[in-house]
Amino acid sequence: MLTYIFHVAIEGLTFLFPRGGLNIRFIITILIHVLPRLISPLVYGLRDTMFRKYLRRYLVCSIHKQP
């Protein structure tokens, strides 16, 4: 869906910041094309109960007392 605003975002930001054309193109490409593909597996993974169980176990810091 974000692909539709790619050219509009580049043209608008290049108009506002004419010297940063290459940087704007790079940042917009990352935000619109790459970032959603990286976030999608995490979102669907968090919906999975088994993944969520192991995520809580390994990412939540806790102190375990040894007997």
PyMOL Python script that loads the backbone (N, CA, C, O; Angstrom):
from pymol import cmd

cmd.read_pdbstr("""\
ATOM      1  N   MET A   1       0.807  -1.191   0.000  1.00  0.00           N
ATOM      2  CA  MET A   1       0.000   0.000   0.000  1.00  0.00           C
ATOM      3  C   MET A   1       0.857   1.265   0.000  1.00  0.00           C
ATOM      4  O   MET A   1       0.513   2.251  -0.652  1.00  0.00           O
ATOM      5  N   LEU A   2       1.949   1.235   0.717  1.00  0.00           N
ATOM      6  CA  LEU A   2       2.793   2.426   0.797  1.00  0.00           C
ATOM      7  C   LEU A   2       3.501   2.731  -0.518  1.00  0.00           C
ATOM      8  O   LEU A   2       4.015   3.833  -0.707  1.00  0.00           O
ATOM      9  N   THR A   3       3.528   1.759  -1.425  1.00  0.00           N
ATOM     10  CA  THR A   3       4.197   1.964  -2.704  1.00  0.00           C
ATOM     11  C   THR A   3       3.543   3.094  -3.491  1.00  0.00           C
ATOM     12  O   THR A   3       4.203   3.765  -4.284  1.00  0.00           O
ATOM     13  N   TYR A   4       2.260   3.303  -3.274  1.00  0.00           N
ATOM     14  CA  TYR A   4       1.550   4.346  -4.006  1.00  0.00           C
ATOM     15  C   TYR A   4       2.017   5.750  -3.633  1.00  0.00           C
ATOM     16  O   TYR A   4       1.894   6.673  -4.438  1.00  0.00           O
ATOM     17  N   ILE A   5       2.544   5.920  -2.440  1.00  0.00           N
ATOM     18  CA  ILE A   5       2.990   7.257  -2.038  1.00  0.00           C
ATOM     19  C   ILE A   5       4.492   7.458  -2.244  1.00  0.00           C
ATOM     20  O   ILE A   5       5.033   8.503  -1.883  1.00  0.00           O
ATOM     21  N   PHE A   6       5.159   6.471  -2.818  1.00  0.00           N
ATOM     22  CA  PHE A   6       6.614   6.542  -3.005  1.00  0.00           C
ATOM     23  C   PHE A   6       7.020   7.790  -3.788  1.00  0.00           C
ATOM     24  O   PHE A   6       7.824   8.590  -3.310  1.00  0.00           O
ATOM     25  N   HIS A   7       6.469   7.955  -4.983  1.00  0.00           N
ATOM     26  CA  HIS A   7       6.876   9.076  -5.837  1.00  0.00           C
ATOM     27  C   HIS A   7       6.401  10.418  -5.285  1.00  0.00           C
ATOM     28  O   HIS A   7       7.094  11.427  -5.411  1.00  0.00           O
ATOM     29  N   VAL A   8       5.227  10.426  -4.677  1.00  0.00           N
ATOM     30  CA  VAL A   8       4.719  11.668  -4.082  1.00  0.00           C
ATOM     31  C   VAL A   8       5.632  12.111  -2.940  1.00  0.00           C
ATOM     32  O   VAL A   8       5.956  13.292  -2.820  1.00  0.00           O
ATOM     33  N   ALA A   9       6.045  11.158  -2.103  1.00  0.00           N
ATOM     34  CA  ALA A   9       6.921  11.483  -0.975  1.00  0.00           C
ATOM     35  C   ALA A   9       8.283  11.970  -1.464  1.00  0.00           C
ATOM     36  O   ALA A   9       8.829  12.933  -0.926  1.00  0.00           O
ATOM     37  N   ILE A  10       8.824  11.316  -2.469  1.00  0.00           N
ATOM     38  CA  ILE A  10      10.135  11.728  -2.990  1.00  0.00           C
ATOM     39  C   ILE A  10      10.056  13.117  -3.617  1.00  0.00           C
ATOM     40  O   ILE A  10      10.914  13.962  -3.363  1.00  0.00           O
ATOM     41  N   GLU A  11       9.040  13.353  -4.427  1.00  0.00           N
ATOM     42  CA  GLU A  11       8.909  14.670  -5.066  1.00  0.00           C
ATOM     43  C   GLU A  11       8.682  15.768  -4.034  1.00  0.00           C
ATOM     44  O   GLU A  11       9.270  16.845  -4.132  1.00  0.00           O
ATOM     45  N   GLY A  12       7.836  15.500  -3.050  1.00  0.00           N
ATOM     46  CA  GLY A  12       7.553  16.509  -2.032  1.00  0.00           C
ATOM     47  C   GLY A  12       8.762  16.838  -1.178  1.00  0.00           C
ATOM     48  O   GLY A  12       9.054  18.008  -0.935  1.00  0.00           O
ATOM     49  N   LEU A  13       9.467  15.811  -0.720  1.00  0.00           N
ATOM     50  CA  LEU A  13      10.635  16.049   0.125  1.00  0.00           C
ATOM     51  C   LEU A  13      11.810  16.623  -0.659  1.00  0.00           C
ATOM     52  O   LEU A  13      12.593  17.406  -0.120  1.00  0.00           O
ATOM     53  N   THR A  14      11.937  16.240  -1.926  1.00  0.00           N
ATOM     54  CA  THR A  14      12.997  16.816  -2.754  1.00  0.00           C
ATOM     55  C   THR A  14      12.713  18.290  -3.033  1.00  0.00           C
ATOM     56  O   THR A  14      13.637  19.096  -3.147  1.00  0.00           O
ATOM     57  N   PHE A  15      11.438  18.634  -3.141  1.00  0.00           N
ATOM     58  CA  PHE A  15      11.083  20.043  -3.322  1.00  0.00           C
ATOM     59  C   PHE A  15      11.429  20.849  -2.075  1.00  0.00           C
ATOM     60  O   PHE A  15      11.916  21.975  -2.174  1.00  0.00           O
ATOM     61  N   LEU A  16      11.175  20.268  -0.891  1.00  0.00           N
ATOM     62  CA  LEU A  16      11.464  20.968   0.362  1.00  0.00           C
ATOM     63  C   LEU A  16      12.958  21.020   0.676  1.00  0.00           C
ATOM     64  O   LEU A  16      13.459  22.019   1.192  1.00  0.00           O
ATOM     65  N   PHE A  17      13.666  19.930   0.361  1.00  0.00           N
ATOM     66  CA  PHE A  17      15.102  19.830   0.652  1.00  0.00           C
ATOM     67  C   PHE A  17      15.844  19.462  -0.634  1.00  0.00           C
ATOM     68  O   PHE A  17      16.165  18.292  -0.839  1.00  0.00           O
ATOM     69  N   PRO A  18      16.120  20.433  -1.499  1.00  0.00           N
ATOM     70  CA  PRO A  18      16.690  20.117  -2.813  1.00  0.00           C
ATOM     71  C   PRO A  18      18.093  19.521  -2.779  1.00  0.00           C
ATOM     72  O   PRO A  18      18.466  18.797  -3.702  1.00  0.00           O
ATOM     73  N   ARG A  19      18.870  19.798  -1.758  1.00  0.00           N
ATOM     74  CA  ARG A  19      20.244  19.274  -1.718  1.00  0.00           C
ATOM     75  C   ARG A  19      20.312  17.821  -1.261  1.00  0.00           C
ATOM     76  O   ARG A  19      21.314  17.150  -1.509  1.00  0.00           O
ATOM     77  N   GLY A  20      19.292  17.330  -0.615  1.00  0.00           N
ATOM     78  CA  GLY A  20      19.343  15.980  -0.058  1.00  0.00           C
ATOM     79  C   GLY A  20      18.625  14.942  -0.891  1.00  0.00           C
ATOM     80  O   GLY A  20      18.051  14.003  -0.340  1.00  0.00           O
ATOM     81  N   GLY A  21      18.642  15.087  -2.199  1.00  0.00           N
ATOM     82  CA  GLY A  21      17.896  14.183  -3.077  1.00  0.00           C
ATOM     83  C   GLY A  21      18.256  12.719  -2.924  1.00  0.00           C
ATOM     84  O   GLY A  21      17.370  11.869  -2.838  1.00  0.00           O
ATOM     85  N   LEU A  22      19.536  12.415  -2.889  1.00  0.00           N
ATOM     86  CA  LEU A  22      19.972  11.024  -2.781  1.00  0.00           C
ATOM     87  C   LEU A  22      19.640  10.440  -1.409  1.00  0.00           C
ATOM     88  O   LEU A  22      19.198   9.295  -1.307  1.00  0.00           O
ATOM     89  N   ASN A  23      19.853  11.222  -0.365  1.00  0.00           N
ATOM     90  CA  ASN A  23      19.517  10.756   0.985  1.00  0.00           C
ATOM     91  C   ASN A  23      18.018  10.555   1.153  1.00  0.00           C
ATOM     92  O   ASN A  23      17.585   9.594   1.789  1.00  0.00           O
ATOM     93  N   ILE A  24      17.232  11.455   0.589  1.00  0.00           N
ATOM     94  CA  ILE A  24      15.774  11.326   0.663  1.00  0.00           C
ATOM     95  C   ILE A  24      15.323  10.063  -0.038  1.00  0.00           C
ATOM     96  O   ILE A  24      14.480   9.329   0.478  1.00  0.00           O
ATOM     97  N   ARG A  25      15.872   9.806  -1.203  1.00  0.00           N
ATOM     98  CA  ARG A  25      15.509   8.603  -1.955  1.00  0.00           C
ATOM     99  C   ARG A  25      15.850   7.333  -1.159  1.00  0.00           C
ATOM    100  O   ARG A  25      15.065   6.385  -1.128  1.00  0.00           O
ATOM    101  N   PHE A  26      17.002   7.326  -0.531  1.00  0.00           N
ATOM    102  CA  PHE A  26      17.429   6.169   0.256  1.00  0.00           C
ATOM    103  C   PHE A  26      16.508   5.949   1.456  1.00  0.00           C
ATOM    104  O   PHE A  26      16.063   4.826   1.697  1.00  0.00           O
ATOM    105  N   ILE A  27      16.220   7.007   2.207  1.00  0.00           N
ATOM    106  CA  ILE A  27      15.393   6.881   3.409  1.00  0.00           C
ATOM    107  C   ILE A  27      13.970   6.473   3.058  1.00  0.00           C
ATOM    108  O   ILE A  27      13.394   5.613   3.724  1.00  0.00           O
ATOM    109  N   ILE A  28      13.396   7.073   2.029  1.00  0.00           N
ATOM    110  CA  ILE A  28      12.034   6.725   1.619  1.00  0.00           C
ATOM    111  C   ILE A  28      11.977   5.279   1.143  1.00  0.00           C
ATOM    112  O   ILE A  28      11.011   4.572   1.433  1.00  0.00           O
ATOM    113  N   THR A  29      12.995   4.830   0.419  1.00  0.00           N
ATOM    114  CA  THR A  29      13.026   3.436  -0.030  1.00  0.00           C
ATOM    115  C   THR A  29      13.066   2.486   1.153  1.00  0.00           C
ATOM    116  O   THR A  29      12.358   1.479   1.161  1.00  0.00           O
ATOM    117  N   ILE A  30      13.879   2.788   2.146  1.00  0.00           N
ATOM    118  CA  ILE A  30      13.941   1.939   3.341  1.00  0.00           C
ATOM    119  C   ILE A  30      12.600   1.933   4.057  1.00  0.00           C
ATOM    120  O   ILE A  30      12.100   0.868   4.420  1.00  0.00           O
ATOM    121  N   LEU A  31      12.012   3.099   4.266  1.00  0.00           N
ATOM    122  CA  LEU A  31      10.759   3.193   5.014  1.00  0.00           C
ATOM    123  C   LEU A  31       9.583   2.531   4.303  1.00  0.00           C
ATOM    124  O   LEU A  31       8.737   1.914   4.950  1.00  0.00           O
ATOM    125  N   ILE A  32       9.524   2.651   2.990  1.00  0.00           N
ATOM    126  CA  ILE A  32       8.350   2.171   2.264  1.00  0.00           C
ATOM    127  C   ILE A  32       8.501   0.734   1.789  1.00  0.00           C
ATOM    128  O   ILE A  32       7.517  -0.006   1.784  1.00  0.00           O
ATOM    129  N   HIS A  33       9.692   0.316   1.391  1.00  0.00           N
ATOM    130  CA  HIS A  33       9.845  -1.010   0.809  1.00  0.00           C
ATOM    131  C   HIS A  33      10.426  -2.047   1.764  1.00  0.00           C
ATOM    132  O   HIS A  33       9.992  -3.199   1.752  1.00  0.00           O
ATOM    133  N   VAL A  34      11.375  -1.673   2.572  1.00  0.00           N
ATOM    134  CA  VAL A  34      12.091  -2.652   3.392  1.00  0.00           C
ATOM    135  C   VAL A  34      11.475  -2.815   4.775  1.00  0.00           C
ATOM    136  O   VAL A  34      11.261  -3.942   5.222  1.00  0.00           O
ATOM    137  N   LEU A  35      11.192  -1.734   5.448  1.00  0.00           N
ATOM    138  CA  LEU A  35      10.708  -1.783   6.827  1.00  0.00           C
ATOM    139  C   LEU A  35       9.416  -2.595   7.001  1.00  0.00           C
ATOM    140  O   LEU A  35       9.345  -3.391   7.937  1.00  0.00           O
ATOM    141  N   PRO A  36       8.398  -2.436   6.155  1.00  0.00           N
ATOM    142  CA  PRO A  36       7.196  -3.264   6.332  1.00  0.00           C
ATOM    143  C   PRO A  36       7.460  -4.759   6.189  1.00  0.00           C
ATOM    144  O   PRO A  36       6.809  -5.567   6.852  1.00  0.00           O
ATOM    145  N   ARG A  37       8.399  -5.133   5.340  1.00  0.00           N
ATOM    146  CA  ARG A  37       8.710  -6.553   5.168  1.00  0.00           C
ATOM    147  C   ARG A  37       9.483  -7.119   6.353  1.00  0.00           C
ATOM    148  O   ARG A  37       9.469  -8.330   6.576  1.00  0.00           O
ATOM    149  N   LEU A  38      10.145  -6.274   7.104  1.00  0.00           N
ATOM    150  CA  LEU A  38      10.834  -6.718   8.313  1.00  0.00           C
ATOM    151  C   LEU A  38       9.891  -6.790   9.506  1.00  0.00           C
ATOM    152  O   LEU A  38      10.048  -7.651  10.372  1.00  0.00           O
ATOM    153  N   ILE A  39       8.927  -5.903   9.554  1.00  0.00           N
ATOM    154  CA  ILE A  39       8.013  -5.848  10.690  1.00  0.00           C
ATOM    155  C   ILE A  39       6.934  -6.923  10.601  1.00  0.00           C
ATOM    156  O   ILE A  39       6.489  -7.429  11.631  1.00  0.00           O
ATOM    157  N   SER A  40       6.510  -7.278   9.406  1.00  0.00           N
ATOM    158  CA  SER A  40       5.413  -8.226   9.221  1.00  0.00           C
ATOM    159  C   SER A  40       5.636  -9.568   9.920  1.00  0.00           C
ATOM    160  O   SER A  40       4.721 -10.029  10.603  1.00  0.00           O
ATOM    161  N   PRO A  41       6.792 -10.222   9.794  1.00  0.00           N
ATOM    162  CA  PRO A  41       6.974 -11.492  10.510  1.00  0.00           C
ATOM    163  C   PRO A  41       6.917 -11.340  12.026  1.00  0.00           C
ATOM    164  O   PRO A  41       6.456 -12.246  12.720  1.00  0.00           O
ATOM    165  N   LEU A  42       7.374 -10.217  12.542  1.00  0.00           N
ATOM    166  CA  LEU A  42       7.299 -10.001  13.988  1.00  0.00           C
ATOM    167  C   LEU A  42       5.858  -9.858  14.455  1.00  0.00           C
ATOM    168  O   LEU A  42       5.488 -10.394  15.499  1.00  0.00           O
ATOM    169  N   VAL A  43       5.049  -9.146  13.694  1.00  0.00           N
ATOM    170  CA  VAL A  43       3.650  -8.958  14.075  1.00  0.00           C
ATOM    171  C   VAL A  43       2.916 -10.288  14.056  1.00  0.00           C
ATOM    172  O   VAL A  43       2.194 -10.609  15.000  1.00  0.00           O
ATOM    173  N   TYR A  44       3.089 -11.063  13.000  1.00  0.00           N
ATOM    174  CA  TYR A  44       2.417 -12.357  12.932  1.00  0.00           C
ATOM    175  C   TYR A  44       3.012 -13.345  13.926  1.00  0.00           C
ATOM    176  O   TYR A  44       2.317 -14.238  14.409  1.00  0.00           O
ATOM    177  N   GLY A  45       4.279 -13.191  14.227  1.00  0.00           N
ATOM    178  CA  GLY A  45       4.893 -14.044  15.237  1.00  0.00           C
ATOM    179  C   GLY A  45       4.350 -13.768  16.620  1.00  0.00           C
ATOM    180  O   GLY A  45       4.165 -14.699  17.404  1.00  0.00           O
ATOM    181  N   LEU A  46       4.090 -12.511  16.939  1.00  0.00           N
ATOM    182  CA  LEU A  46       3.534 -12.167  18.245  1.00  0.00           C
ATOM    183  C   LEU A  46       2.107 -12.666  18.404  1.00  0.00           C
ATOM    184  O   LEU A  46       1.642 -12.861  19.526  1.00  0.00           O
ATOM    185  N   ARG A  47       1.414 -12.873  17.306  1.00  0.00           N
ATOM    186  CA  ARG A  47       0.058 -13.404  17.378  1.00  0.00           C
ATOM    187  C   ARG A  47       0.055 -14.901  17.665  1.00  0.00           C
ATOM    188  O   ARG A  47      -0.943 -15.442  18.141  1.00  0.00           O
ATOM    189  N   ASP A  48       1.159 -15.564  17.379  1.00  0.00           N
ATOM    190  CA  ASP A  48       1.272 -16.999  17.622  1.00  0.00           C
ATOM    191  C   ASP A  48       1.553 -17.237  19.104  1.00  0.00           C
ATOM    192  O   ASP A  48       2.480 -16.648  19.660  1.00  0.00           O
ATOM    193  N   THR A  49       0.761 -18.093  19.747  1.00  0.00           N
ATOM    194  CA  THR A  49       0.898 -18.296  21.194  1.00  0.00           C
ATOM    195  C   THR A  49       2.209 -18.983  21.557  1.00  0.00           C
ATOM    196  O   THR A  49       2.810 -18.643  22.576  1.00  0.00           O
ATOM    197  N   MET A  50       2.663 -19.925  20.766  1.00  0.00           N
ATOM    198  CA  MET A  50       3.910 -20.627  21.064  1.00  0.00           C
ATOM    199  C   MET A  50       5.099 -19.667  20.974  1.00  0.00           C
ATOM    200  O   MET A  50       5.969 -19.672  21.845  1.00  0.00           O
ATOM    201  N   PHE A  51       5.136 -18.857  19.937  1.00  0.00           N
ATOM    202  CA  PHE A  51       6.216 -17.882  19.779  1.00  0.00           C
ATOM    203  C   PHE A  51       6.194 -16.875  20.919  1.00  0.00           C
ATOM    204  O   PHE A  51       7.243 -16.508  21.448  1.00  0.00           O
ATOM    205  N   ARG A  52       5.008 -16.431  21.296  1.00  0.00           N
ATOM    206  CA  ARG A  52       4.879 -15.448  22.371  1.00  0.00           C
ATOM    207  C   ARG A  52       5.394 -16.011  23.690  1.00  0.00           C
ATOM    208  O   ARG A  52       6.011 -15.297  24.480  1.00  0.00           O
ATOM    209  N   LYS A  53       5.135 -17.300  23.922  1.00  0.00           N
ATOM    210  CA  LYS A  53       5.602 -17.935  25.154  1.00  0.00           C
ATOM    211  C   LYS A  53       7.130 -17.919  25.230  1.00  0.00           C
ATOM    212  O   LYS A  53       7.699 -17.561  26.262  1.00  0.00           O
ATOM    213  N   TYR A  54       7.783 -18.300  24.153  1.00  0.00           N
ATOM    214  CA  TYR A  54       9.244 -18.321  24.145  1.00  0.00           C
ATOM    215  C   TYR A  54       9.833 -16.911  24.122  1.00  0.00           C
ATOM    216  O   TYR A  54      10.909 -16.685  24.675  1.00  0.00           O
ATOM    217  N   LEU A  55       9.151 -15.977  23.499  1.00  0.00           N
ATOM    218  CA  LEU A  55       9.614 -14.595  23.496  1.00  0.00           C
ATOM    219  C   LEU A  55       9.623 -14.038  24.910  1.00  0.00           C
ATOM    220  O   LEU A  55      10.576 -13.369  25.310  1.00  0.00           O
ATOM    221  N   ARG A  56       8.579 -14.307  25.659  1.00  0.00           N
ATOM    222  CA  ARG A  56       8.544 -13.852  27.051  1.00  0.00           C
ATOM    223  C   ARG A  56       9.641 -14.513  27.867  1.00  0.00           C
ATOM    224  O   ARG A  56      10.257 -13.875  28.721  1.00  0.00           O
ATOM    225  N   ARG A  57       9.883 -15.771  27.610  1.00  0.00           N
ATOM    226  CA  ARG A  57      10.878 -16.502  28.382  1.00  0.00           C
ATOM    227  C   ARG A  57      12.287 -15.972  28.143  1.00  0.00           C
ATOM    228  O   ARG A  57      13.066 -15.837  29.086  1.00  0.00           O
ATOM    229  N   TYR A  58      12.618 -15.672  26.899  1.00  0.00           N
ATOM    230  CA  TYR A  58      13.997 -15.318  26.573  1.00  0.00           C
ATOM    231  C   TYR A  58      14.274 -13.816  26.534  1.00  0.00           C
ATOM    232  O   TYR A  58      15.426 -13.408  26.686  1.00  0.00           O
ATOM    233  N   LEU A  59      13.266 -12.995  26.339  1.00  0.00           N
ATOM    234  CA  LEU A  59      13.518 -11.562  26.248  1.00  0.00           C
ATOM    235  C   LEU A  59      13.226 -10.793  27.528  1.00  0.00           C
ATOM    236  O   LEU A  59      13.770  -9.709  27.736  1.00  0.00           O
ATOM    237  N   VAL A  60      12.387 -11.335  28.373  1.00  0.00           N
ATOM    238  CA  VAL A  60      12.087 -10.647  29.623  1.00  0.00           C
ATOM    239  C   VAL A  60      13.171 -10.995  30.626  1.00  0.00           C
ATOM    240  O   VAL A  60      13.406 -12.166  30.925  1.00  0.00           O
ATOM    241  N   CYS A  61      13.817  -9.983  31.133  1.00  0.00           N
ATOM    242  CA  CYS A  61      14.893 -10.202  32.093  1.00  0.00           C
ATOM    243  C   CYS A  61      14.294 -10.526  33.455  1.00  0.00           C
ATOM    244  O   CYS A  61      13.419  -9.815  33.950  1.00  0.00           O
ATOM    245  N   SER A  62      14.769 -11.583  34.038  1.00  0.00           N
ATOM    246  CA  SER A  62      14.309 -11.934  35.381  1.00  0.00           C
ATOM    247  C   SER A  62      15.450 -12.628  36.115  1.00  0.00           C
ATOM    248  O   SER A  62      16.378 -13.165  35.510  1.00  0.00           O
ATOM    249  N   ILE A  63      15.346 -12.599  37.417  1.00  0.00           N
ATOM    250  CA  ILE A  63      16.365 -13.221  38.255  1.00  0.00           C
ATOM    251  C   ILE A  63      15.831 -14.571  38.722  1.00  0.00           C
ATOM    252  O   ILE A  63      14.760 -14.656  39.324  1.00  0.00           O
ATOM    253  N   HIS A  64      16.584 -15.610  38.439  1.00  0.00           N
ATOM    254  CA  HIS A  64      16.200 -16.951  38.861  1.00  0.00           C
ATOM    255  C   HIS A  64      17.061 -17.358  40.049  1.00  0.00           C
ATOM    256  O   HIS A  64      18.288 -17.277  40.000  1.00  0.00           O
ATOM    257  N   LYS A  65      16.412 -17.789  41.094  1.00  0.00           N
ATOM    258  CA  LYS A  65      17.155 -18.261  42.268  1.00  0.00           C
ATOM    259  C   LYS A  65      17.483 -19.732  42.076  1.00  0.00           C
ATOM    260  O   LYS A  65      16.628 -20.542  41.719  1.00  0.00           O
ATOM    261  N   GLN A  66      18.728 -20.046  42.318  1.00  0.00           N
ATOM    262  CA  GLN A  66      19.125 -21.446  42.219  1.00  0.00           C
ATOM    263  C   GLN A  66      19.058 -22.071  43.603  1.00  0.00           C
ATOM    264  O   GLN A  66      19.488 -21.458  44.580  1.00  0.00           O
ATOM    265  N   PRO A  67      18.517 -23.298  43.698  1.00  0.00           N
ATOM    266  CA  PRO A  67      18.401 -23.937  45.028  1.00  0.00           C
ATOM    267  C   PRO A  67      19.736 -24.336  45.607  1.00  0.00           C
ATOM    268  O   PRO A  67      19.793 -24.878  46.710  1.00  0.00           O
TER     269      PRO A  67
END
""", "prot")
cmd.dss("prot")
cmd.show_as("cartoon", "prot")
cmd.util.cbc("prot")
cmd.orient("prot")
